[in-house]
Amino acid sequence: MKVAAFSGWIGAACMSCAPFIIDMPAGKALAIVGLGLLTIQAICNRTINLVCLNLISILGFSYALYI
């Protein structure tokens, strides 16, 4: 299995678990990690729209985590 595909699966698993604990810092961190892993896959697939969406989401969750 390629690294991009593997990171995509792990990222999807993180993003699937994150909403259930999103009110806690661990949930926001899990979403950031999941989006980061999904961004690797999006870069390899050259889906720039998803890369932009993921990066903006990472910034938003980071802001929510540190306020």
BELSULLIN-V258877 format. One record per backbone hydrogen bond with DSSP energy under -1.0 kcal/mol. NH is the residue of the N-H (numbers start at 0). CO is the residue of the C=O. If there is no record, write none. Layout:
nh = <NH,NH>
co = <CO,CO>
This chain:
nh = <5,6,7,8,9,10,11,12,13,14,15,16,17,19,20,23,27,28,29,30,31,32,33,34,35,36,37,38,39,40,41,42,43,44,46,47,50,51,52,53,54,55,56,57,58,59,60,61,62,63,64,65>
co = <1,2,3,4,5,6,7,8,9,10,11,12,13,16,17,20,23,24,25,26,27,28,29,30,31,32,33,34,35,36,37,38,39,40,41,45,46,47,48,49,50,51,52,53,54,55,56,57,58,59,60,61>
